[in-house]
Amino acid sequence: MQTQQPKYILHQRLLTYSKPLLKYTLYFAFILCIAFATLNYLYPLKVNISYSPVITASDGSVINAFLSRDDKWRMQLEPDEINPVLKKAVLLKEDKYFYYHPGINPFAITRALANNLLQDKKTSGASTITMQVARLLYPQRRTYANKLCEMFRALQLEWYYSKDEILQLYLNLVPFGGNIEGIKAASVLYFHQSPKQLSLAQAVTLTVIPNKPSSLRIGEQNERIVEFRNKWLHYYQAQQAFPAADIEDALLEPLEARRLDAPKVAPHFAYRMYRKYKNQPIIKTTLNRQVQEKVEQLAYNYMQRLRYQNIHNAAVLVINNQTKAVEAYLGSADFNDFAHHGQVDGIKAARSPGSTLKPFLYATAFDKGLLTPKTVITDVPIDYAGYRPQNYFGNYNGNVTITHALATSLNVPAVKVLDQLGVYTFVQKLKQAEFSEMKRNGNQLGLSLILGGCDVKLEELTLLYAAFANQGKYNSIKWLQQDTTQQVTQLLSPASAFMVNQVLTQLTRPDLPHNAHNSPNLPKIAWKTGTSYGRKDAWSIGYNKKYTVGVWVGNFSGEGVPELNGTDSATPLLFDIFNSIDYNSTDRWFQQPKGIGLRVVCSESGSPANSFCSNQVMDTFIPGISSTQKCSHLKRISVSQDKKYSYCTSCQPATGFVQQLYPNHAPELLTFYDSERIPYQQIPAHNPKCSRIFKEHAPVITSPAAGMEYLLEQEEYQQLMLHCNTHNEVKQVYWYINDKFLRATAANEKVFFEPKQAGKYKISCTDDQGRNTDSYITVRFL
């Protein structure tokens, strides 16, 4: 018991002294917490870093970047971009106890203070990574007072941020000389690669430079940088921080880096994304870097060949049909071609579309039940109140199928279909497809819009054609990887989209490039070309299951070129792109949808076959939508035994007549046959003794155009032409001017008269069956 008494007394004394010590310690800690809270309230931490906007491709690589608001190259580093090798090297060099201290390392501070006082000079620092971040956020002169402020800010950082976030801030702010800050900017500008791709030698190089950023400049002092780098590599080797083999390789790796320009891939795309999402430090786009670079190279090389034809500009847009993402965006073939306005973004430029809207017109007409692919339409001269559309080559073909009209891009049938469908209906469809011109001036457009009489953008056209590849569904374009909301509109039925796909896949077409018929490298795509009036714009839009590619070729100056056309100027580039980005695609071709049917139709009209139809073909149609009206290309007529006269039901005799089938041609087709001297079977003249007055099939006055104002030279004695289209059985017509008889002529004969005075004129035409049509015009003299 006596030996244990001193221990007992010692224990009692410790309790006596420890209680007040603990008490004072708690008081002191409480005071410190109050002081920190007060200072934190009075001087709140503000982390407002201005990062350089960075545009990245789908693989995360930087394709373009812009200076920050304070003119720095300071690119935000993402957590998954922090290279483990770089992280380990930084921590071992700068702050090996980073994950263990509260922002301030008291042991390092004590050691540094003692060394500095004993040697009367600064021999070592005690700044943790957190304190360095505080100094980078709040740069000040290095004094003891400012060091205390720095320590306070470090505590604030530790309070508000995790360790990994603080390390990320350090890597984002660490200086590399000049206006380069942060590991990512240094990695991109010195090595043109992502930080996570850095080798051990490169990582250590970027670790040592911030110690002396003004004197260790890559490209100027590379030998000195290598000395510092190797010094630290030997340190890491001694610490066994990295495998020995990796250290040996790093010691031998040469440093040939120098400061490079920021990447400038897809500049038009980058500028567009920067303006659209400028508040985001990292703009993660869907651009496929490999596809983009292939398109850039193909377009640049292709335009080198066309420049000798005075054609200098091209634009290309590639959309992935499965993701609706932009994979390539080429605003112009040469961004730096200042002489030919290479900085214009051709994808956003409003241009005349030529014939590129025709597939959408026919698909819309399919959905309205007006047509099917085998429907026969007349391709003959026609007049719409003075508007007389002509085909590209100036010829006419008489009767043609819709398939032939679309495959050969005939203009007159397209205008006729638009007239049947209605301009308003078609404009509303284009508004659904987000065509800006239609939203702005759609109500002012006429029949000429289907031949290029409106403005469209390559972006709008390409998205429209992507709907054909997506069963008629129109999807908004996807620019960013994080885009999840997609605006989907069912523009067309799957059936009409499939019908158009079948037509646009045909190779027996005039818009197949010359010398391409026997080429083994033709891609399996559907495509359509277009050439604007004046040969200022050449278009070629193509698609398969995976991609839709839009190509425009021309001059941004608006200068037309005689050699410019969609077939030979744009389609070869389209084919090259498909062969490069999706050669021998394994994706199956478009399958026939459920909402489509097959039926037998008459080849003469494209309507369901009648009993007199001897030539029949198979045609696709939309059940419940497509017209079921039977073919009427022949008409049963009662005629006299000698075939001299025809009879109507009013004058048909009881005997002495026969019934015979005659062609039921449209009046404008008869006029075309007469003008081209194409023989056809005429219906005999109607019984002259018949007193019945007919109302149907009155003459159609095609000239002069109704409602038009004509300016004439009075001294030149100018004349106006009179012409009409009549029904098959009409043999003679009678012309009247202001109700005064002018003359009688053959049905399709052209007549001329000379207006004697200015004013309004009534033009009347009556056929030999009493049917009459009136038209009104105005004449003015110059």
C-alpha positions in Angstrom: 0.0 0.0 0.0 2.9 2.4 0.7 4.3 1.9 -2.8 1.0 2.8 -4.4 0.4 6.0 -2.4 2.7 8.3 -4.5 0.9 7.1 -7.7 -2.4 7.9 -6.2 -1.2 11.4 -5.2 0.2 12.0 -8.7 -3.1 10.9 -10.2 -4.9 13.3 -8.0 -2.6 16.2 -8.9 -3.1 15.5 -12.6 -6.8 15.6 -12.2 -6.5 18.8 -10.3 -4.4 20.6 -13.0 -6.0 19.0 -16.1 -9.5 20.1 -15.3 -8.8 23.8 -15.5 -6.4 23.2 -18.5 -9.2 21.5 -20.4 -11.5 24.2 -19.3 -9.2 26.9 -20.6 -8.6 24.9 -23.8 -12.3 24.7 -24.5 -12.7 28.4 -23.8 -9.9 29.1 -26.2 -11.4 26.9 -28.9 -14.7 28.5 -28.4 -13.2 32.0 -28.7 -11.4 30.9 -31.9 -14.7 29.5 -33.3 -16.5 32.7 -32.5 -13.6 34.7 -34.0 -13.6 32.6 -37.1 -17.4 32.8 -37.5 -17.3 36.6 -37.0 -14.5 37.0 -39.5 -16.1 34.6 -41.9 -19.3 36.8 -41.7 -17.4 40.1 -42.1 -15.1 38.8 -44.8 -16.9 36.0 -46.7 -15.0 33.8 -49.1 -15.6 34.7 -52.7 -14.5 32.2 -55.4 -15.4 33.9 -58.7 -13.0 32.4 -61.3 -13.3 33.5 -64.9 -12.6 30.4 -67.0 -11.8 30.3 -70.7 -14.9 28.9 -72.6 -13.8 25.6 -74.0 -15.6 23.7 -76.8 -15.1 19.9 -76.6 -16.0 17.1 -79.0 -17.9 14.0 -78.1 -14.7 12.3 -77.0 -13.9 15.1 -74.6 -11.0 16.5 -76.6 -10.8 20.3 -76.9 -11.6 21.5 -80.4 -11.7 25.2 -79.7 -11.3 27.7 -76.9 -11.6 31.4 -76.2 -9.8 33.7 -73.7 -11.4 34.3 -70.4 -13.0 37.7 -69.5 -9.6 38.7 -68.0 -7.7 37.6 -71.1 -6.3 34.4 -69.6 -6.0 31.0 -70.9 -7.6 29.3 -67.9 -9.5 26.2 -68.8 -11.6 24.5 -66.2 -10.3 21.0 -65.2 -13.0 18.4 -64.6 -12.6 15.8 -61.9 -12.3 12.9 -64.4 -9.5 14.8 -66.3 -7.1 14.8 -63.3 -4.3 12.4 -64.2 -3.5 10.1 -61.2 0.2 10.4 -62.1 0.0 14.2 -62.0 -2.0 14.2 -58.8 0.5 12.0 -57.0 3.5 14.1 -58.3 1.8 17.4 -57.2 1.0 16.1 -53.7 4.4 14.7 -53.1 6.1 17.9 -54.2 3.7 20.5 -52.8 1.9 19.0 -49.8 2.3 15.4 -48.9 0.0 15.8 -45.8 -2.7 17.6 -47.8 -5.5 15.1 -46.9 -4.6 15.2 -43.2 -4.4 18.8 -42.2 -7.3 21.4 -41.8 -5.7 23.7 -44.5 -2.8 24.8 -42.2 0.0 22.5 -41.3 1.1 23.6 -37.8 4.3 21.5 -37.8 5.4 23.0 -41.2 4.6 26.5 -39.9 6.7 25.9 -36.7 9.6 24.5 -38.6 9.6 27.3 -41.2 9.2 30.0 -38.5 12.1 28.5 -36.5 14.4 28.3 -39.6 13.5 31.8 -40.7 14.2 33.3 -37.2 17.4 31.4 -36.6 18.9 32.1 -40.0 17.4 35.6 -40.3 16.1 34.9 -43.8 13.4 32.8 -45.5 14.8 29.4 -46.0 11.6 27.3 -46.3 7.9 28.0 -46.7 5.0 26.4 -45.0 2.2 26.9 -47.5 -0.1 24.1 -48.0 -1.9 23.5 -51.2 -5.0 25.1 -49.6 -3.0 28.2 -48.6 -1.6 28.4 -52.2 -5.2 28.4 -53.5 -6.0 31.2 -51.1 -3.0 33.2 -52.3 -4.0 32.6 -56.0 -7.6 33.7 -55.2 -6.5 36.7 -53.2 -3.0 37.7 -54.5 -1.1 40.0 -52.0 2.5 40.9 -51.1 4.3 38.3 -49.0 4.2 39.7 -45.5 3.5 38.1 -42.1 0.2 39.9 -41.9 -0.8 38.7 -45.3 0.3 35.2 -44.4 -2.2 35.3 -41.5 -4.9 36.4 -44.0 -3.9 33.6 -46.2 -4.2 31.1 -43.4 -7.7 32.5 -42.6 -8.8 32.1 -46.2 -7.3 28.5 -46.2 -9.5 27.7 -43.2 -12.5 29.1 -45.1 -11.7 27.0 -48.1 -11.5 23.9 -46.0 -14.8 24.8 -44.4 -16.7 25.2 -47.7 -15.0 22.8 -50.0 -13.9 19.2 -50.0 -10.2 18.2 -50.3 -10.7 17.1 -53.9 -12.4 20.3 -54.8 -9.6 22.3 -53.3 -7.0 20.3 -55.2 -9.0 20.9 -58.4 -9.0 24.6 -57.7 -5.2 24.5 -57.3 -4.8 22.7 -60.6 -7.1 25.2 -62.3 -5.2 28.3 -61.0 -1.6 27.3 -60.8 0.5 29.7 -63.1 2.6 28.7 -66.1 3.9 32.1 -67.2 2.3 34.7 -69.5 -1.4 34.4 -69.6 -1.5 30.6 -69.1 -3.0 29.3 -65.9 -4.1 25.9 -64.9 -3.0 22.4 -65.8 -5.6 22.0 -68.5 -4.6 25.1 -70.4 -0.9 24.2 -70.1 -1.6 20.7 -71.3 -3.6 21.9 -74.3 -1.4 24.8 -75.3 1.9 23.0 -74.7 1.1 19.4 -75.7 -2.2 19.7 -77.5 -3.7 16.9 -75.5 -6.0 16.3 -72.5 -4.4 16.4 -69.0 -5.5 12.7 -68.5 -3.3 11.7 -71.4 -0.1 13.2 -70.0 2.9 11.0 -69.6 4.9 10.9 -66.4 7.6 13.1 -67.9 5.0 15.6 -69.1 3.1 15.5 -65.7 6.3 16.3 -63.7 7.2 19.0 -66.2 3.9 20.8 -65.5 4.5 20.2 -61.8 7.9 22.0 -61.6 7.1 25.0 -63.9 4.8 26.8 -61.4 7.7 27.2 -59.0 9.4 29.6 -61.4 6.8 30.3 -64.2 8.6 33.4 -65.4 12.0 31.7 -65.8 10.9 28.3 -66.9 9.2 28.9 -70.2 8.5 26.0 -72.4 9.9 26.5 -75.8 12.6 28.9 -74.5 14.2 27.2 -71.5 13.5 23.5 -72.3 17.0 22.3 -71.2 16.7 24.0 -67.8 13.2 22.6 -67.4 14.5 19.1 -68.1 17.1 19.6 -65.4 14.4 20.6 -62.8 12.1 17.8 -64.1 14.8 15.1 -63.7 15.8 16.4 -60.3 12.2 15.7 -59.1 12.1 12.5 -61.0 15.1 11.3 -59.0 13.3 12.4 -55.8 10.2 10.4 -56.8 12.5 7.5 -57.6 14.0 7.7 -54.1 10.5 7.8 -52.6 9.5 4.8 -54.8 6.5 6.8 -55.8 6.4 5.4 -59.3 7.6 2.1 -60.9 11.3 2.2 -61.7 10.8 1.5 -65.4 8.4 4.4 -65.7 11.0 6.7 -64.0 13.7 5.5 -66.3 11.5 6.2 -69.4 10.6 9.6 -68.1 14.2 10.6 -67.5 15.0 9.7 -71.2 11.9 11.4 -72.6 12.9 14.6 -74.6 11.1 17.8 -74.1 10.3 19.2 -77.5 7.2 21.1 -76.5 6.6 24.8 -77.3 3.7 27.1 -76.9 1.0 26.3 -79.5 -2.1 28.1 -80.6 -5.3 26.9 -79.1 -7.1 24.3 -81.2 -9.2 25.8 -84.0 -11.3 22.8 -85.2 -14.7 23.6 -86.6 -14.4 27.4 -86.1 -17.9 28.2 -87.3 -19.4 25.6 -85.0 -17.3 26.7 -82.1 -18.3 30.4 -82.5 -21.9 29.4 -82.7 -21.7 27.3 -79.6 -19.8 30.0 -77.8 -22.5 32.6 -78.6 -25.3 30.1 -77.7 -23.8 28.8 -74.4 -21.3 31.5 -73.4 -22.0 31.2 -69.7 -20.7 27.6 -69.6 -17.0 27.1 -69.0 -17.0 23.8 -70.8 -19.4 23.3 -73.7 -19.6 19.6 -74.3 -20.8 19.2 -77.9 -21.8 16.2 -79.9 -19.3 16.9 -82.6 -17.5 13.7 -83.8 -13.9 14.8 -84.2 -13.0 12.1 -86.6 -16.0 12.7 -88.8 -15.3 16.5 -88.6 -11.7 16.2 -89.7 -12.6 13.9 -92.6 -15.2 16.3 -93.8 -12.9 19.3 -93.5 -10.2 17.5 -95.5 -12.5 16.2 -98.2 -14.2 19.6 -98.7 -10.9 21.5 -98.7 -9.4 19.2 -101.4 -12.6 19.1 -103.4 -12.8 22.9 -103.5 -9.2 23.2 -104.8 -10.5 21.5 -107.9 -13.6 23.7 -108.3 -11.8 27.0 -107.8 -10.7 26.9 -111.4 -14.4 27.1 -112.4 -14.7 30.3 -110.2 -16.4 28.3 -107.4 -14.9 29.0 -104.1 -17.2 28.1 -101.1 -18.8 25.0 -99.7 -20.7 24.1 -96.5 -21.5 20.7 -95.0 -23.7 19.5 -92.2 -23.7 15.9 -90.9 -26.5 14.7 -88.6 -26.6 11.3 -86.9 -30.1 10.0 -87.6 -30.1 7.7 -84.6 -29.1 10.3 -82.0 -30.1 13.5 -83.9 -26.7 14.8 -83.0 -24.5 17.1 -85.1 -21.4 15.1 -85.9 -19.8 17.5 -88.4 -20.3 21.2 -89.0 -18.4 22.9 -91.8 -19.4 26.5 -92.3 -17.0 26.9 -95.1 -14.3 24.8 -96.7 -11.6 27.3 -95.8 -12.2 29.6 -92.8 -9.0 31.6 -93.5 -9.9 32.3 -97.2 -10.5 36.0 -96.6 -10.6 36.8 -100.3 -13.7 34.7 -100.8 -15.5 35.4 -97.4 -14.4 32.1 -95.8 -15.6 33.3 -92.4 -19.3 33.3 -93.5 -21.2 30.4 -92.0 -22.8 28.7 -95.0 -24.9 26.4 -92.8 -26.8 29.4 -91.4 -26.8 31.4 -94.7 -30.3 31.9 -96.3 -30.2 30.7 -100.0 -32.5 29.7 -102.7 -33.2 25.9 -102.4 -33.7 25.2 -106.1 -35.5 21.8 -106.4 -34.6 20.5 -102.9 -38.2 21.0 -101.5 -39.8 18.8 -104.1 -39.6 15.5 -102.2 -41.3 17.1 -99.2 -44.0 18.4 -101.5 -44.8 15.0 -103.0 -44.7 13.3 -99.6 -47.2 15.9 -98.3 -49.4 15.3 -101.4 -49.2 11.5 -100.7 -50.4 12.1 -97.2 -53.3 14.2 -98.4 -54.5 11.4 -100.8 -53.9 13.5 -103.9 -51.2 11.3 -105.4 -49.4 8.0 -105.3 -46.0 7.2 -106.9 -47.6 5.8 -110.1 -50.1 8.7 -110.5 -49.8 10.2 -114.0 -49.5 14.0 -114.3 -49.1 16.2 -117.4 -45.7 17.8 -118.0 -46.7 20.5 -120.6 -46.5 24.3 -120.8 -48.9 25.9 -118.4 -49.8 29.4 -117.3 -50.7 30.5 -113.8 -51.8 34.1 -114.2 -48.7 35.0 -116.0 -46.4 32.6 -114.1 -45.1 30.0 -116.7 -42.8 27.5 -115.1 -40.3 25.7 -117.3 -38.3 22.5 -116.8 -34.5 22.7 -116.2 -33.6 21.7 -119.8 -36.6 23.6 -121.4 -38.3 20.5 -122.7 -41.6 18.8 -121.9 -42.6 15.2 -121.6 -46.4 15.0 -121.9 -47.7 12.4 -119.5 -45.3 11.3 -116.7 -45.6 9.5 -113.4 -45.0 11.1 -110.1 -42.0 8.8 -109.6 -40.5 10.0 -112.9 -41.3 13.6 -112.1 -39.5 13.4 -108.8 -36.6 11.3 -109.9 -35.9 13.6 -112.9 -36.8 16.7 -110.9 -39.3 18.1 -113.4 -40.4 21.6 -112.6 -43.8 21.8 -114.2 -45.4 18.8 -112.5 -44.1 20.1 -109.1 -45.8 23.4 -109.6 -49.0 21.6 -110.6 -48.9 19.5 -107.5 -48.3 22.6 -105.3 -51.3 24.2 -107.0 -53.4 21.2 -106.2 -52.2 20.9 -102.6 -52.3 24.7 -102.0 -49.4 27.0 -101.2 -50.9 27.7 -97.7 -51.0 24.0 -96.8 -47.4 23.5 -97.9 -46.2 26.6 -96.1 -47.8 25.4 -92.9 -45.9 22.1 -93.2 -42.6 23.9 -93.7 -43.4 26.0 -90.6 -43.7 22.8 -88.6 -40.2 22.0 -89.9 -39.0 25.3 -88.3 -38.2 27.0 -91.7 -37.5 30.6 -90.6 -38.5 32.1 -94.0 -41.9 30.4 -93.8 -42.5 31.8 -90.3 -41.5 35.3 -91.4 -42.9 35.7 -95.0 -44.8 32.5 -95.7 -48.0 34.3 -96.5 -46.4 36.2 -99.3 -45.1 33.2 -101.2 -46.6 31.8 -104.3 -46.2 28.8 -106.6 -42.6 29.6 -107.4 -41.5 28.6 -103.9 -41.2 25.0 -105.0 -38.7 25.9 -107.6 -36.5 28.0 -105.3 -38.7 31.1 -104.9 -37.9 31.3 -101.1 -35.0 31.3 -98.8 -33.8 28.3 -96.8 -30.8 27.3 -94.8 -28.6 24.2 -95.1 -29.4 23.4 -91.5 -33.2 23.5 -92.2 -32.9 21.4 -95.3 -30.7 18.8 -93.7 -33.0 18.4 -90.7 -36.0 18.1 -93.1 -34.3 15.3 -95.0 -33.4 13.6 -91.7 -37.2 13.2 -91.2 -37.3 10.9 -94.3 -34.7 8.7 -92.6 -36.8 8.7 -89.4 -40.2 7.5 -90.7 -41.4 11.1 -91.2 -40.5 12.3 -87.7 -38.9 15.7 -87.4 -36.5 16.0 -84.5 -34.9 19.1 -83.2 -31.1 19.1 -83.6 -28.9 18.0 -80.7 -25.9 20.2 -80.1 -24.8 19.2 -76.6 -24.2 15.8 -75.1 -26.4 16.6 -72.1 -29.4 17.4 -74.3 -32.1 15.0 -73.3 -35.3 16.8 -74.4 -36.0 16.3 -78.0 -38.8 18.1 -79.8 -40.5 15.5 -82.1 -43.1 16.3 -84.7 -44.7 13.8 -87.0 -44.3 15.8 -90.2 -45.0 12.9 -92.6 -46.5 9.5 -92.4 -44.1 6.5 -92.4 -45.8 5.5 -95.6 -45.2 8.7 -97.5 -41.6 8.9 -96.2 -41.0 5.3 -97.5 -42.4 6.2 -100.9 -40.0 9.1 -101.3 -37.1 7.0 -100.1 -37.8 4.5 -102.8 -37.8 7.2 -105.5 -34.7 9.0 -104.2 -32.7 5.8 -104.2 -33.0 5.2 -107.9 -29.8 5.5 -109.9 -31.5 6.0 -113.3 -31.7 9.8 -112.8 -30.2 12.8 -114.5 -28.8 14.1 -111.2 -26.3 11.2 -111.0 -22.9 12.9 -111.5 -21.2 12.4 -114.9 -18.9 9.4 -115.0 -20.6 7.9 -111.9 -22.9 5.4 -113.6 -20.2 2.7 -113.6 -18.4 3.6 -110.4 -18.1 0.8 -107.9 -17.9 3.4 -105.1 -21.5 4.7 -105.2 -22.8 4.8 -101.7 -26.2 3.2 -100.8 -28.1 6.4 -100.1 -31.2 8.4 -101.0 -30.4 11.9 -102.3 -31.8 14.9 -104.0 -30.0 17.8 -105.8 -31.0 21.4 -106.4 -29.7 24.3 -108.4 -31.0 27.8 -107.8 -32.0 30.3 -110.5 -28.9 32.0 -112.0 -26.8 29.0 -110.9 -25.8 30.6 -107.6 -26.4 27.7 -105.4 -25.7 24.0 -105.8 -27.3 21.6 -103.3 -27.1 17.9 -102.6 -28.8 16.3 -99.6 -28.5 12.6 -98.9 -29.3 10.1 -96.2 -29.2 6.5 -95.2 -30.1 4.8 -92.0 -27.2 6.3 -90.0 -26.5 9.7 -91.4 -28.1 12.7 -93.2 -25.6 14.9 -95.0 -26.3 18.3 -96.4 -23.9 19.8 -98.9 -24.0 23.3 -100.4 -21.6 24.6 -103.0 -21.4 28.1 -104.5 -20.0 31.5 -103.8 -20.7 33.5 -100.6 -20.5 36.6 -102.8 -23.7 35.5 -104.6 -21.9 35.3 -107.9 -23.5 32.8 -110.3 -21.3 30.4 -112.4 -22.5 28.7 -115.6 -20.9 25.4 -114.6 -22.5 25.4 -111.1 -25.2 22.8 -110.6 -26.2 20.3 -107.9 -25.4 17.2 -110.0 -21.8 17.9 -110.8 -20.8 20.5 -108.2 -22.3 19.2 -104.9 -23.2 15.5 -105.3 -19.6 14.3 -105.9 -18.6 15.8 -102.5 -21.7 14.2 -100.9 -20.7 10.8 -102.2 -17.1 11.3 -101.0 -18.3 12.1 -97.5 -20.6 9.1 -97.3 -17.9 6.8 -98.6 -15.5 8.2 -96.0 -17.7 8.2 -92.8 -20.0 5.3 -93.5 -18.4 3.1 -96.2 -20.3 -0.1 -96.9 -22.7 0.5 -94.0 -24.0 -2.7 -92.4 -27.2 -1.0 -91.4 -30.2 -2.5 -93.2 -32.1 -0.3 -95.7 -35.5 1.3 -94.9 -38.2 -1.4 -94.5 -41.7 -1.0 -95.8 -43.9 0.3 -92.9 -47.2 -1.3 -91.8 -49.3 1.7 -93.0 -48.7 1.1 -96.7 -50.4 -1.1 -99.2 -50.0 -2.4 -102.7 -52.6 -2.3 -105.5 -53.0 -2.7 -109.2 -53.3 0.5 -111.1 -53.5 1.5 -114.8 -50.2 2.5 -116.2 -51.9 5.2 -118.3 -53.3 7.2 -115.3 -51.9 5.6 -112.1 -55.5 5.2 -110.8 -57.0 1.9 -109.7 -57.6 -0.2 -112.9 -60.9 0.0 -114.7 -62.4 -2.7 -116.9 -60.9 -1.1 -120.1 -57.3 -0.8 -118.6 -55.1 -3.3 -120.5 -51.7 -2.1 -119.2 -51.5 -2.5 -115.4 -48.7 -2.1 -112.8 -48.3 -2.4 -109.1 -48.3 0.8 -107.0 -47.9 1.6 -103.3 -50.7 3.6 -101.6 -51.9 4.6 -98.2 -55.1 2.7 -97.3 -57.9 5.0 -96.2 -56.1 8.0 -97.5 -55.1 7.6 -101.2 -57.9 8.2 -103.7 -59.8 5.1 -104.8 -61.4 6.7 -107.9 -61.2 4.4 -110.9 -59.1 5.1 -113.9 -60.8 7.4 -116.5 -58.1 7.7 -119.1 -60.6 6.4 -121.7 -64.1 7.8 -122.3 -67.0 5.9 -123.9 -68.5 8.0 -126.7 -71.5 7.3 -128.9 -70.6 8.0 -132.5 -72.3 7.7 -135.9 -71.6 4.7 -138.0 -69.2 6.7 -140.2 -67.4 8.1 -137.1 -68.2 11.6 -138.4 -70.2 12.9 -135.4 -70.5 12.1 -131.8 -73.7 12.1 -129.7 -74.6 13.2 -126.2 -77.4 11.7 -124.2 -79.7 14.4 -125.5 -79.2 13.8 -129.2 -78.3 10.1 -129.3 -80.5 8.4 -131.9 -82.3 5.1 -131.2 -80.3 3.3 -133.8 -77.4 3.9 -136.2 -74.7 4.6 -133.8 -71.9 2.7 -132.1 -70.1 3.2 -128.8 -66.3 3.5 -128.8 -63.6 4.3 -126.3 -61.6 7.5 -126.9 -58.6 9.0 -125.0 -59.8 11.3 -122.2 -56.9 13.7 -122.4 -56.6 16.9 -120.4 -57.1 20.1 -122.5 -53.5 21.3 -121.9 -52.2 18.0 -123.1 -54.1 18.3 -126.3 -52.6 21.7 -126.8 -49.2 20.2 -126.3 -49.8 17.4 -128.7 -51.0 19.9 -131.4 -48.0 22.2 -130.9 -45.5 19.3 -131.0 -47.5 17.6 -133.9 -47.9 14.5 -131.8 -50.8 12.4 -133.3 -53.7 11.4 -131.0 -57.1 9.9 -131.4 -59.7 12.8 -131.7 -63.3 12.5 -130.6 -65.6 13.3 -133.7 -67.3 16.7 -133.7 -70.5 16.8 -131.7 -73.8 16.4 -133.6 -74.4 19.9 -135.1 -78.2 19.4 -134.8 -78.0 19.0 -131.0 -79.6 22.0 -129.2 -78.2 21.1 -125.7 -76.0 23.7 -124.0 -73.0 22.2 -122.2 -71.6 23.7 -119.0 -68.7 21.3 -118.2 -65.3 21.5 -119.8 -65.5 25.1 -120.9 -62.4 26.5 -122.7 -59.5 27.6 -120.5 -58.0 30.9 -121.6 -54.2 30.5 -121.2 -53.3 33.8 -122.9 -53.6 36.6 -122.1 -53.3 35.9 -118.3 -56.4 36.8 -116.4 -56.2 39.8 -114.2 -52.9 41.0 -115.5 -51.8 44.5 -116.6 -50.0 44.7 -120.0 -47.7 47.7 -120.8 -47.5 48.2 -124.6 -45.6 50.5 -127.0 -48.5 52.2 -128.9 -46.2 53.4 -131.7 -45.0 49.8 -132.2 -48.5 48.5 -132.8 -47.9 45.6 -130.4 -50.4 42.8 -130.3 -51.6 40.4 -127.6 -51.9 36.6 -128.2 -55.2 34.8 -127.7 -55.0 31.0 -126.9 -57.1 28.5 -125.0 -57.1 24.8 -124.0 -60.2 22.9 -125.0 -61.7 19.5 -124.5 -61.0 16.6 -126.9 -64.2 16.8 -128.9 -64.0 20.6 -129.5 -63.0 21.5 -133.1 -63.6 25.2 -133.2 -63.7 28.2 -130.9 -65.0 31.8 -131.2 -63.2 34.8 -129.8 -64.8 38.0 -128.6 -63.2 41.3 -127.4 -65.5 43.4 -125.2 -68.4 41.3 -126.4 -67.6 42.0 -130.1 -66.9 39.1 -132.3 -63.2 38.9 -133.4 -62.9 35.6 -135.3 -63.4 31.9 -135.3 -60.4 29.6 -135.2 -59.4 25.9 -134.8 -59.5 24.8 -131.2 -55.8 25.2 -130.4 -54.9 27.9 -132.9 -53.1 31.0 -131.7 -54.8 34.4 -132.5 -53.4 37.9 -132.2 -55.3 41.2 -131.8 -54.1 44.8 -131.4 -55.5 46.9 -128.6 -56.5 50.4 -129.8 -56.8 52.2 -126.5 -55.8 51.8 -122.9 -58.2 50.5 -120.4 -59.9 47.2 -119.3 -60.6 44.5 -121.8 -63.0 41.6 -121.6 -61.7 38.5 -123.5 -64.3 35.8 -124.2 -63.9 32.4 -125.8 -66.8 30.1 -126.8 -66.4 26.6 -128.1 -68.5 24.8 -130.7 -70.7 23.3 -128.0 -71.7 26.7 -126.6 -69.4 26.6 -123.5 -68.0 30.1 -122.7 -65.2 31.5 -120.6 -64.5 35.2 -119.8 -61.3 36.8 -118.8 -60.4 40.4 -117.9 -57.2 42.3 -118.5 -55.9 45.9 -118.4 -53.9 47.5 -121.1 -51.6 50.6 -120.6 -49.5 52.4 -123.2 -46.0 53.7 -122.5 
